[in-house]
């Protein structure tokens, strides 16, 4: 237990720790789990001068809100009239926090609202389910060895096993939080032991993808069965049940596994704010157990009435019509799409296809089409609903036009009409630019501008965040686009230049076959001649507090994977020396000077690539080792005023490291993990998933961005697509067009995504371009590249 009574001990989310108490908390740099109101808030112990415990800002804000009398104290205000006393109790490697009034130190009476205690072994179901919902997102990015998984694998199953109807021993109860890493869908399953061998039906608690909901569900999950077949099997079981107020629409369930979702028979949804008492939870569990038992009892009947693996044409049509009608209804209800109510079509006319409700009808005066008298038109053409199908525009134009239009003219008319229609809609708009720069990056921009170079804000902060996330950045661009001058000017703006040895540029030669041009070689007399990278490695070691930059200009002039092999190992985390004893021959002096040099944490590698023919393709292993940034098109206009270029120009290397406060942002991690998981599921579907390295570096980029307020989480995912995912796909020549088609629908509203799914590629490209121009694509930066790839693939 530790108590603090001095206000000066706790300022700006940092608490000074006396030397005799350091061992109580652990080793410097370790993450501490501080529990407040059954929710974990990560904190860190750091030794920069005095040992300090750095608290989660979220926790500080919550304490201030919960106890307004002490709000100024938590903000570090020395004029606070009262000083509370903190009490931290360590139990099972976690720390439980409580506050008591300063004048109650010797009193046995404690503040009733404040005590925070560990979850006892006999905790009720409500308490454990709440712990699951609130705790899992905080543990997901952490080491799997943390004991939180016991809540899912031991504590909740133990409570269920002690229920009266389960104690009979007829049921198997198991919890799963992952094997070697945290599971994307943790669960607690209950199965009837008598049906283990011949049934794929079970009862389960499942955590939603965003960790904000928990489902109690009856699920059918036969391995190898398709989504439609699973849904039909679940529907067959549902016919035998009276589900009462429990939900049956599995499409509303938020889980990453489509097969799992399709097999849900019925479910009950719980949230942190809507979690019933133990008595209600147990009663609802018992209701689901009875329904589960009924499904097993009538399993044979369900098998006979279920639809076979080859459903009839009538059933398929009925299912498709139902899906289409649900989709149209869902789109109408979306406020951001704001469709007007459609006039029902005349009796006997064909219904408007579902996807066509996403665009306005073509105006009466069509380009190249003469207007007709309304009466004449009414006598010849059946009345159309307000939202006529754009998909029929070609036929309408060709039929009504009295001029000879080519196919290209008709395509142009259709494209312009769809663009105009998309721009007229009240979609959620996603800006393609974020020009905010904090003062320290504004100064960098001003220093570049003072030398006659004008780079956009997004390029500067994206480059800055990329370096912080991984010490390897690849810059692509046309000849003369500024890809060589930009990293040099950035380095000079923060105090690293060729004169002080902290910036070095090397022009890659033709047909390098190994690492000797970089690392060094033995001359004819047996002397070791150090390569340019060894010189800057030595400089970086001598000045560890300063950032150093090494630029490989025109990296694609030689096969990069051949000469960069050892350097890439260092970039990707190896701390082994680059050269071995035998590389120095008999030159003992050189071995002593360069033999122990490994990749330091204050060196940053920048490589440039020409987007022109005649270069070697860059291997996917190299692309996967860093962020890829494309230089924007040079804009010609009035010189912008970026402010005064005077200011501090000598950054410390600590600027490029993840800030300590970044480690206390569970909300950022949670939102990023949800988005990354959705992207990963899409990539897995096409057998091109991102690896752990890519995922971790995207998270690092997002955490740094979140700390400094540079990009939103959605913009981070957009940039991850642009800088990591798309370059990796482009490096693989056999990448299928279906990947880009799926990426085109990534994060779209459900109605738009469903509408896109059945379009032929040419029409999808046209409509995607229209939405991109209208600002309705959630990832507009990568959207332009996706559109380009779709066009290239379509032409082939």
C-alpha positions in Angstrom: 0.0 0.0 0.0 1.2 3.5 -0.8 -0.3 6.8 0.2 0.5 10.4 -0.9 -0.5 13.5 0.9 1.5 16.2 -0.9 -0.1 17.9 -3.9 3.3 18.4 -5.5 3.7 14.6 -5.7 1.0 14.3 -8.2 1.0 16.9 -11.1 0.1 16.6 -14.8 -0.8 12.8 -14.5 2.6 12.0 -13.0 3.2 10.8 -9.4 6.6 10.9 -7.9 7.6 7.5 -6.3 9.9 7.4 -3.3 12.9 5.2 -3.7 11.8 2.8 -1.1 8.6 2.2 -2.9 9.9 1.6 -6.5 10.1 -2.2 -6.0 6.4 -2.2 -5.0 5.5 -1.1 -8.6 8.0 -3.1 -10.6 10.7 -2.4 -13.2 10.9 0.9 -15.1 9.1 0.9 -18.4 6.7 -1.9 -17.4 3.0 -1.4 -17.9 0.9 -1.3 -14.7 -2.7 -2.3 -14.6 -4.5 0.2 -12.3 -8.1 -0.8 -11.7 -10.8 1.7 -11.0 -14.4 0.8 -10.9 -13.6 -2.7 -12.4 -12.0 -1.2 -15.4 -8.3 -1.2 -16.2 -6.4 2.0 -17.0 -2.8 1.4 -18.1 0.0 3.4 -16.4 3.8 3.3 -16.7 6.8 3.6 -14.4 9.6 5.8 -15.8 13.0 6.9 -14.4 13.7 10.2 -16.1 15.3 12.0 -13.1 13.0 11.1 -10.3 11.1 7.9 -10.6 7.5 8.7 -11.6 4.3 6.8 -12.2 2.7 8.1 -15.3 -1.1 7.8 -15.1 -3.6 7.3 -17.8 -5.1 10.6 -18.8 -8.5 8.9 -19.2 -8.3 7.8 -15.6 -7.4 11.3 -14.4 -10.4 12.8 -16.3 -12.8 10.2 -14.9 -11.6 10.8 -11.3 -12.0 14.6 -11.9 -15.5 14.1 -13.2 -16.6 11.7 -10.5 -15.3 13.9 -7.7 -15.7 17.5 -8.7 -14.5 18.7 -5.3 -11.0 17.5 -6.3 -11.1 18.3 -10.0 -8.7 21.2 -9.7 -6.4 18.9 -7.7 -6.3 16.3 -10.5 -5.4 19.1 -12.9 -2.4 20.1 -10.8 -3.9 23.3 -9.3 -1.9 24.3 -6.2 -4.8 26.4 -4.9 -7.0 23.3 -4.3 -8.7 23.7 -0.9 -8.5 20.0 -0.2 -6.0 17.4 -0.9 -7.3 13.8 -1.2 -5.3 10.8 -0.2 -4.6 8.1 -2.7 -4.4 4.5 -1.6 -3.1 1.8 -4.0 -3.3 -1.8 -3.1 -1.4 -4.5 -5.0 -3.0 -7.8 -5.5 -2.3 -10.5 -8.1 0.0 -8.1 -10.1 -2.7 -5.5 -10.5 -3.2 -2.3 -8.5 -6.5 -1.3 -7.1 -7.1 2.4 -6.5 -9.2 4.1 -3.9 -9.5 7.7 -2.7 -10.1 8.9 0.9 -10.6 12.4 2.2 -7.5 14.0 3.8 -9.4 14.6 7.0 -10.5 11.0 7.2 -7.1 9.5 7.4 -7.6 8.3 11.0 -11.2 7.5 10.6 -12.6 4.0 10.2 -15.3 5.4 7.9 -14.4 5.5 4.2 -16.1 7.2 1.4 -18.8 4.8 0.2 -18.3 5.7 -3.5 -14.6 5.2 -3.6 -13.5 1.7 -2.5 -12.3 -0.4 -5.4 -11.7 -4.0 -4.7 -10.5 -6.9 -6.7 -13.0 -9.3 -8.2 -13.4 -12.1 -5.6 -13.3 -15.7 -6.6 -17.0 -16.0 -6.0 -17.9 -13.0 -8.2 -21.4 -13.1 -9.7 -22.1 -13.5 -13.4 -23.0 -9.8 -13.9 -19.6 -8.7 -12.4 -17.7 -11.1 -14.6 -19.5 -10.3 -17.8 -18.9 -6.6 -17.2 -15.3 -7.3 -16.5 -15.1 -9.2 -19.8 -16.6 -6.3 -21.8 -14.6 -3.5 -20.2 -11.3 -5.3 -19.8 -10.8 -7.2 -23.1 -10.0 -4.2 -25.4 -7.4 -3.0 -22.9 -5.7 -6.4 -22.9 -6.0 -7.2 -26.6 -2.9 -5.2 -27.7 -0.9 -6.7 -24.7 1.2 -9.7 -24.1 -1.0 -12.9 -24.0 0.6 -14.0 -20.8 -1.5 -11.6 -18.7 -3.9 -13.3 -16.3 -7.0 -11.6 -17.6 -7.8 -14.5 -19.8 -8.6 -16.5 -16.7 -11.8 -14.5 -16.5 -13.0 -16.1 -19.7 -11.4 -19.5 -19.4 -11.9 -20.2 -15.7 -14.0 -17.7 -13.7 -17.1 -17.4 -16.0 -17.2 -21.2 -16.8 -17.0 -21.9 -13.1 -20.0 -19.7 -12.3 -22.0 -21.4 -15.1 -21.0 -24.9 -13.9 -22.4 -24.0 -10.5 -25.8 -23.2 -11.9 -28.4 -25.7 -10.7 -29.3 -27.1 -14.1 -25.7 -27.4 -15.2 -24.4 -29.1 -12.0 -26.0 -32.4 -13.3 -22.8 -33.0 -15.2 -24.6 -33.4 -18.6 -23.0 -30.3 -20.0 -19.5 -29.3 -21.0 -18.5 -25.7 -20.3 -15.4 -24.2 -21.9 -14.0 -20.7 -22.3 -11.5 -19.6 -24.9 -9.4 -16.4 -25.0 -6.8 -17.5 -27.6 -4.0 -20.0 -28.0 -0.8 -18.0 -28.3 -2.4 -14.6 -28.7 -5.6 -12.9 -27.8 -8.6 -14.2 -29.8 -10.6 -11.9 -32.1 -13.8 -13.6 -30.9 -13.4 -14.9 -27.3 -16.2 -17.2 -26.2 -17.6 -19.3 -23.4 -19.4 -22.4 -24.9 -21.9 -24.8 -23.3 -22.5 -28.1 -25.0 -24.7 -31.1 -24.2 -22.2 -34.0 -23.6 -24.6 -36.5 -25.1 -24.7 -34.5 -28.4 -20.9 -33.8 -28.6 -20.3 -36.3 -31.3 -23.2 -35.7 -33.6 -24.2 -32.1 -33.2 -22.6 -28.8 -34.2 -25.2 -26.9 -32.1 -24.1 -25.1 -29.0 -25.0 -22.3 -26.5 -22.4 -19.5 -26.1 -21.4 -16.1 -24.8 -19.6 -14.2 -27.6 -17.8 -10.9 -27.4 -18.6 -8.4 -30.2 -15.9 -7.2 -32.6 -15.9 -3.7 -30.9 -15.9 -5.3 -27.4 -18.9 -3.1 -26.5 -21.5 -5.9 -26.7 -21.8 -9.4 -25.4 -24.1 -12.0 -27.0 -25.7 -15.0 -25.4 -26.6 -17.1 -28.5 -27.6 -20.5 -29.8 -25.3 -21.2 -32.7 -25.1 -23.8 -35.4 -21.6 -24.1 -36.8 -20.8 -27.1 -39.0 -17.3 -26.8 -40.4 -17.0 -26.5 -44.1 -20.6 -25.4 -44.6 -21.3 -22.2 -46.6 -22.8 -19.0 -45.3 -26.2 -19.6 -47.0 -26.4 -23.2 -45.9 -25.6 -22.2 -42.3 -28.3 -19.5 -42.4 -30.8 -22.0 -43.7 -29.9 -24.6 -41.1 -30.3 -22.0 -38.3 -33.7 -20.9 -39.8 -34.8 -24.6 -39.7 -34.0 -24.8 -36.0 -35.7 -21.5 -35.4 -39.0 -22.9 -36.7 -39.2 -25.2 -33.6 -38.7 -22.4 -31.1 -40.8 -19.7 -29.5 -38.1 -17.1 -29.2 -40.4 -14.5 -27.5 -38.6 -11.2 -27.1 -35.1 -12.6 -28.0 -33.6 -11.5 -31.3 -33.3 -13.7 -34.4 -31.9 -11.3 -37.1 -28.3 -12.4 -37.2 -27.4 -9.6 -39.6 -27.4 -7.2 -36.6 -24.7 -9.2 -34.8 -21.3 -7.6 -34.9 -18.7 -10.4 -35.2 -15.7 -10.7 -37.5 -16.6 -14.2 -38.7 -19.4 -14.3 -41.3 -19.9 -18.0 -40.9 -20.4 -17.7 -37.2 -22.9 -14.9 -37.7 -24.9 -16.9 -40.2 -25.3 -19.8 -37.9 -26.9 -17.9 -35.1 -30.4 -19.2 -34.3 -31.4 -16.5 -31.7 -29.5 -14.3 -29.3 -29.7 -11.8 -26.4 -27.5 -8.7 -26.5 -25.8 -7.2 -23.4 -23.8 -4.0 -23.0 -21.9 -2.3 -20.2 -24.7 0.1 -19.5 -27.5 -2.5 -20.0 -26.3 -5.5 -18.0 -29.1 -7.1 -15.8 -28.6 -8.3 -12.3 -27.5 -11.9 -11.6 -31.0 -13.2 -11.1 -32.1 -12.0 -14.6 -28.9 -13.2 -16.3 -29.3 -16.6 -14.8 -33.0 -16.7 -15.8 -32.2 -15.7 -19.4 -29.4 -18.3 -19.5 -31.9 -20.9 -18.4 -34.4 -19.8 -21.1 -31.6 -20.2 -23.7 -30.6 -23.6 -22.3 -34.2 -24.8 -22.6 -34.3 -23.6 -26.3 -31.0 -25.2 -26.9 -32.2 -28.5 -25.5 -35.4 -28.3 -27.6 -33.3 -27.8 -30.7 -31.3 -30.9 -29.8 -34.4 -32.9 -29.1 -36.0 -32.0 -32.4 -32.8 -32.1 -34.3 -34.0 -34.9 -36.5 -37.1 -32.9 -37.4 -35.0 -29.8 -38.1 -32.7 -31.8 -40.4 -35.7 -33.0 -42.3 -37.3 -29.6 -42.7 -34.1 -27.7 -43.3 -33.2 -26.7 -46.8 -30.7 -29.1 -48.5 -27.3 -28.1 -49.7 -28.8 -27.5 -53.1 -31.9 -25.3 -52.4 -34.6 -25.1 -54.9 -34.9 -22.2 -57.3 -38.0 -20.9 -55.6 -36.3 -20.7 -52.2 -33.2 -19.0 -53.7 -35.5 -16.4 -55.3 -37.3 -15.9 -52.1 -34.1 -15.4 -50.1 -32.7 -13.0 -52.7 -35.9 -10.9 -52.7 -35.9 -10.8 -48.9 -32.3 -9.7 -48.8 -33.0 -7.0 -51.5 -36.0 -5.7 -49.7 -34.2 -5.5 -46.4 -31.3 -3.7 -48.0 -33.6 -1.1 -49.6 -35.3 -0.5 -46.3 -32.0 -0.2 -44.5 -30.7 2.4 -47.1 -33.9 4.4 -46.7 -33.4 4.6 -42.9 -29.8 5.9 -43.2 -29.9 9.6 -42.4 -26.6 10.2 -44.1 -27.9 8.9 -47.4 -31.2 10.8 -47.1 -33.2 9.2 -49.9 -36.5 10.7 -50.8 -39.5 8.5 -50.6 -40.1 6.8 -53.9 -43.5 6.8 -55.7 -44.6 3.1 -56.1 -44.2 1.9 -59.7 -47.4 1.3 -61.7 -48.9 -2.1 -61.3 -47.3 -4.7 -63.5 -44.1 -2.6 -64.0 -40.7 -4.0 -63.1 -39.3 -3.0 -59.7 -36.2 -0.8 -59.6 -33.1 -2.8 -58.9 -31.8 -2.3 -55.3 -28.5 -0.6 -56.3 -30.2 2.1 -58.3 -31.7 3.8 -55.3 -28.2 5.1 -54.5 -28.3 7.6 -57.4 -30.7 10.3 -58.6 -32.6 9.8 -61.8 -31.4 11.5 -64.9 -32.9 15.0 -65.5 -35.5 15.4 -68.2 -33.1 17.3 -70.5 -30.4 14.7 -71.3 -27.3 15.7 -73.2 -27.7 14.9 -76.9 -31.4 14.0 -76.5 -34.2 16.3 -77.8 -37.1 17.0 -75.5 -40.4 15.6 -76.4 -43.9 16.9 -75.7 -45.0 15.6 -72.3 -48.3 14.3 -73.6 -46.5 12.5 -76.4 -44.0 11.1 -74.0 -46.7 9.9 -71.6 -48.4 8.1 -74.4 -45.3 6.2 -75.5 -43.3 5.7 -72.3 -44.7 4.1 -69.1 -44.5 6.3 -66.0 -41.2 6.0 -64.2 -40.6 6.3 -60.5 -38.7 9.4 -59.3 -35.5 7.3 -58.8 -35.3 5.7 -62.2 -32.6 3.1 -62.8 -29.3 4.6 -64.0 -28.3 1.2 -65.1 -30.8 1.6 -68.0 -29.4 5.0 -69.1 -27.5 3.6 -72.1 -30.8 2.0 -73.5 -32.7 5.2 -72.8 -30.2 7.5 -74.5 -29.8 5.2 -77.5 -33.5 4.8 -77.9 -34.5 8.4 -77.6 -31.6 10.1 -79.3 -32.1 11.3 -82.8 -28.4 11.7 -83.3 -25.8 9.1 -83.9 -23.9 8.8 -80.6 -20.9 6.5 -80.3 -20.5 4.1 -77.4 -17.9 6.3 -75.9 -20.3 9.3 -76.0 -22.9 7.3 -74.2 -20.3 6.2 -71.6 -19.3 9.8 -71.1 -23.0 10.8 -70.6 -23.5 8.1 -68.1 -20.4 8.9 -66.1 -21.2 12.6 -65.9 -24.8 11.8 -64.9 -23.7 9.5 -62.1 -21.1 12.0 -60.9 -23.7 14.7 -60.7 -26.2 12.4 -59.0 -23.6 11.3 -56.4 -22.6 15.0 -55.7 -26.2 15.9 -55.2 -26.7 13.4 -52.4 -26.2 14.2 -48.7 -23.7 11.4 -48.1 -21.3 11.5 -45.2 -18.4 13.5 -46.5 -14.8 12.3 -46.0 -12.3 15.0 -46.8 -9.2 13.9 -48.7 -7.0 16.5 -47.0 -6.1 17.2 -43.4 -3.9 20.4 -43.4 -3.6 20.7 -39.6 0.0 21.1 -38.4 1.2 21.6 -34.8 3.6 24.5 -34.2 6.7 22.3 -34.3 5.8 21.0 -37.8 4.6 24.4 -39.0 8.2 25.5 -38.3 9.6 22.7 -40.4 7.3 23.7 -43.2 8.3 27.3 -42.9 12.0 26.4 -43.0 11.5 24.4 -46.2 9.5 27.3 -47.7 12.2 29.7 -46.8 14.5 27.7 -49.2 11.9 27.9 -52.0 10.3 24.4 -51.5 6.6 24.2 -50.8 5.4 20.8 -49.5 1.8 20.2 -48.4 1.0 19.7 -44.7 -0.1 16.0 -45.2 3.2 15.1 -46.7 5.2 16.6 -43.9 3.2 15.0 -41.0 2.8 11.7 -42.8 6.6 11.5 -43.3 7.1 12.5 -39.7 4.8 9.8 -38.3 6.2 7.2 -40.6 9.7 7.8 -39.3 8.4 7.6 -35.7 6.6 4.3 -36.5 9.5 2.6 -38.4 13.0 3.8 -39.2 12.6 3.1 -42.9 10.6 5.1 -45.4 10.4 4.6 -49.1 9.5 7.7 -51.2 8.2 7.1 -54.8 7.8 9.8 -57.4 8.4 10.9 -61.0 11.7 12.5 -61.9 11.8 16.1 -60.5 9.0 15.6 -58.1 11.1 16.5 -55.1 11.6 13.0 -53.6 15.3 13.6 -53.1 15.2 17.2 -51.8 12.2 16.6 -49.4 13.9 14.3 -46.9 17.1 16.4 -47.1 15.2 19.6 -46.3 13.2 17.9 -43.6 16.5 16.8 -41.9 18.1 20.2 -42.3 15.0 21.8 -40.8 15.5 19.8 -37.5 19.2 20.3 -37.4 20.7 17.3 -39.3 22.8 18.1 -42.3 25.9 16.9 -44.2 28.2 19.4 -42.4 27.5 17.9 -38.9 27.5 14.4 -40.2 23.9 13.6 -39.3 22.6 13.4 -42.9 24.3 11.4 -45.6 23.1 10.7 -49.1 24.3 7.8 -51.2 23.4 7.4 -54.9 22.8 3.7 -55.5 25.0 2.4 -58.4 24.1 0.1 -61.2 23.9 -3.7 -60.6 25.1 -3.9 -57.0 25.2 -7.6 -56.1 25.9 -7.6 -52.4 26.2 -5.3 -49.4 29.9 -4.3 -49.8 29.1 -0.9 -51.4 27.1 -0.1 -48.3 29.1 -1.7 -45.5 32.6 -1.8 -46.8 35.2 -4.2 -48.3 38.9 -5.2 -48.1 41.3 -3.6 -50.6 44.1 -5.3 -52.4 46.4 -4.7 -49.4 44.0 -6.2 -46.9 42.9 -2.9 -45.4 39.2 -2.6 -44.6 37.6 0.3 -46.4 34.4 1.3 -44.5 31.2 1.9 -46.5 29.1 5.0 -46.1 26.6 3.3 -43.8 29.4 2.3 -41.4 30.5 6.0 -41.1 27.0 7.2 -40.2 26.5 4.2 -37.8 29.7 5.3 -36.0 28.4 9.0 -35.9 25.1 7.9 -34.6 26.8 5.8 -31.8 28.9 8.9 -30.8 25.8 11.1 -30.5 22.9 8.9 -29.4 20.6 11.8 -28.4 20.5 13.2 -31.9 18.7 11.8 -35.0 20.8 10.8 -38.0 19.5 10.2 -41.5 20.8 8.0 -44.3 19.3 8.4 -47.8 19.6 5.7 -50.4 18.8 7.7 -53.6 17.4 5.7 -56.5 17.3 2.5 -54.5 15.8 0.6 -57.6 18.9 1.0 -59.7 20.1 -2.4 -58.3 18.1 -5.4 -56.9 17.5 -3.9 -53.5 16.9 -7.3 -51.8 20.5 -8.3 -52.6 22.4 -5.4 -51.2 20.0 -4.4 -48.4 19.7 -7.8 -46.8 21.8 -7.1 -43.7 20.6 -3.5 -43.4 16.9 -4.7 -43.4 17.7 -7.1 -40.6 18.8 -4.1 -38.5 15.8 -2.0 -39.6 13.5 -4.9 -38.6 14.9 -5.1 -35.1 18.1 -7.1 -35.1 20.8 -5.9 -32.7 23.5 -8.1 -34.1 26.6 -6.4 -35.5 26.5 -5.9 -39.2 29.9 -7.4 -39.9 31.7 -10.5 -38.5 35.3 -10.8 -37.6 36.2 -12.5 -40.9 34.9 -9.5 -42.9 37.9 -7.4 -41.6 40.6 -9.9 -42.6 43.8 -9.0 -40.8 42.8 -5.4 -40.2 42.5 -5.6 -36.4 42.3 -1.8 -36.1 39.2 -1.6 -38.4 37.6 -4.4 -36.5 38.0 -2.6 -33.2 36.5 0.5 -34.7 33.6 -0.9 -36.8 33.2 -4.5 -35.6 30.6 -3.9 -32.9 28.3 -1.6 -34.9 24.7 -2.6 -35.0 21.6 -0.7 -36.0 21.0 2.2 -33.5 17.7 3.6 -32.4 18.6 7.1 -33.6 19.3 6.2 -37.3 16.6 6.6 -39.9 16.8 5.2 -43.5 15.1 7.0 -46.4 15.1 5.4 -49.8 13.8 6.9 -53.1 12.3 5.1 -56.1 11.7 6.4 -59.6 8.3 5.7 -61.1 9.8 5.2 -64.5 10.7 2.3 -66.8 14.2 0.8 -66.7 14.4 0.2 -62.9 14.6 -3.1 -61.0 11.4 -4.1 -59.3 11.6 -3.7 -55.6 11.1 -7.0 -53.8 8.0 -7.4 -51.6 10.3 -8.1 -48.6 11.7 -4.6 -48.9 8.3 -3.0 -49.4 7.0 -4.7 -46.3 9.8 -3.3 -44.2 8.6 0.3 -44.2 6.0 2.9 -45.2 5.8 3.8 -48.9 5.0 7.5 -49.6 4.2 8.9 -53.0 5.3 12.4 -53.7 2.3 14.5 -54.7 2.0 16.3 -58.0 3.9 19.6 -57.9 1.4 22.5 -57.6 2.1 25.8 -59.3 0.5 28.8 -57.7 1.1 31.8 -55.5 3.8 31.2 -52.9 2.2 30.2 -49.6 3.0 32.0 -46.4 4.0 29.4 -43.9 5.0 31.8 -41.2 8.4 32.7 -39.8 11.2 30.2 -40.4 13.0 31.2 -37.2 13.0 28.8 -34.2 14.6 25.8 -32.7 16.3 23.7 -35.4 18.0 21.0 -33.3 15.6 18.2 -32.4 16.5 15.5 -29.9 16.1 11.9 -31.0 13.4 11.5 -28.3 11.0 13.3 -30.5 11.0 10.3 -32.8 10.1 7.8 -30.1 6.6 6.9 -28.9 5.7 9.3 -26.2 5.1 7.8 -22.8 1.6 9.3 -22.7 0.9 7.3 -25.9 0.8 4.1 -23.8 -2.2 5.3 -22.0 -4.7 5.6 -24.9 -6.8 2.5 -24.8 -9.6 4.2 -26.8 -7.2 4.8 -29.8 -6.0 1.2 -29.7 -9.5 -0.1 -29.5 -10.8 1.9 -32.5 -7.7 1.1 -34.5 -8.0 -2.6 -33.7 -11.6 -2.7 -34.8 -10.8 -1.1 -38.1 -7.6 -3.1 -38.6 -9.5 -6.3 -37.9 -12.1 -5.5 -40.6 -9.4 -4.8 -43.1 -7.5 -8.0 -42.1 -10.7 -10.1 -42.6 -11.0 -8.6 -46.1 -7.4 -9.4 -46.9 -7.6 -12.9 -45.5 -10.6 -13.6 -47.8 -8.2 -13.0 -50.7 -5.3 -14.8 -49.2 -3.1 -11.7 -48.8 -3.3 -10.9 -45.1 -1.0 -8.4 -43.4 1.6 -9.8 -41.0 2.4 -9.0 -37.4 5.1 -6.5 -38.5 2.7 -4.5 -40.6 -0.1 -4.5 -38.0 2.2 -3.4 -35.2 3.7 -0.6 -37.3 0.3 0.7 -38.4 -0.7 0.7 -34.7 2.5 2.6 -33.9 1.7 5.1 -36.6 -1.8 5.5 -35.2 -0.7 5.8 -31.6 1.8 8.6 -32.4 -0.8 10.3 -34.5 -3.4 10.1 -31.7 -1.0 11.5 -29.1 -0.2 14.5 -31.2 -3.7 14.9 -32.7 -2.5 14.7 -36.3 -4.9 12.2 -37.9 -8.2 10.5 -36.9 -8.2 6.7 -36.7 -10.1 6.5 -40.0 -7.4 8.6 -41.7 -4.7 6.4 -40.2 -6.4 3.4 -41.8 -6.6 5.3 -45.1 -2.9 6.1 -44.9 -2.1 2.5 -44.0 -3.8 1.3 -47.1 -1.9 3.9 -49.1 1.5 3.4 -47.6 1.5 -0.3 -46.6 -1.2 -2.4 -48.0 -1.4 -1.1 -51.6 2.4 -1.1 -52.2 2.6 -4.7 -50.9 -0.2 -5.7 -53.3 1.5 -3.9 -56.2 4.8 -5.7 -55.5 3.0 -9.0 -56.2 2.4 -9.2 -59.9 -0.4 -11.9 -59.7 -2.6 -9.8 -57.4 -6.2 -10.5 -58.4 -8.6 -7.8 -59.4 -11.1 -9.1 -56.8 -8.8 -7.7 -54.0 -9.2 -4.2 -55.4 -12.9 -4.7 -55.9 -13.3 -5.7 -52.2 -11.1 -2.7 -51.1 -13.4 -0.4 -53.1 -16.2 -1.4 -50.8 -14.2 -1.3 -47.6 -15.9 0.7 -44.9 -18.7 1.8 -47.2 -22.2 2.1 -45.7 -23.9 -1.3 -45.8 -26.4 -0.2 -48.4 -23.7 1.1 -50.8 -21.5 -2.0 -50.2 -24.4 -4.3 -50.9 -25.3 -2.4 -54.1 -21.7 -2.6 -55.3 -21.4 -6.3 -54.7 -23.5 -7.4 -57.8 -22.3 -4.8 -60.3 -20.1 -5.7 -63.2 -16.6 -4.2 -63.0 -17.1 -1.5 -65.6 -20.2 -0.1 -63.9 -18.6 -0.4 -60.4 -15.6 1.6 -61.6 -17.9 4.4 -62.9 -19.9 4.6 -59.7 -16.9 4.3 -57.4 -15.3 7.2 -59.3 -18.5 9.2 -58.9 -18.6 8.6 -55.1 -14.9 9.4 -54.8 -15.4 12.8 -56.5 -18.4 13.4 -54.3 -16.3 12.8 -51.2 -18.4 9.8 -50.1 -15.6 7.2 -49.9 -14.3 6.7 -46.3 -10.7 6.3 -47.5 -10.3 8.9 -50.2 -6.4 8.9 -50.2 -6.1 5.3 -51.0 -9.4 5.4 -53.0 -7.6 7.2 -55.9 -5.0 4.4 -56.1 -7.7 1.7 -55.9 -9.6 3.4 -58.8 -6.4 3.5 -60.8 -5.7 -0.2 -60.2 -9.3 -1.2 -61.1 -9.0 0.7 -64.4 -5.7 -1.0 -65.2 -7.0 -4.4 -64.4 -10.2 -3.8 -66.4 -8.2 -2.9 -69.5 -6.1 -6.0 -69.4 
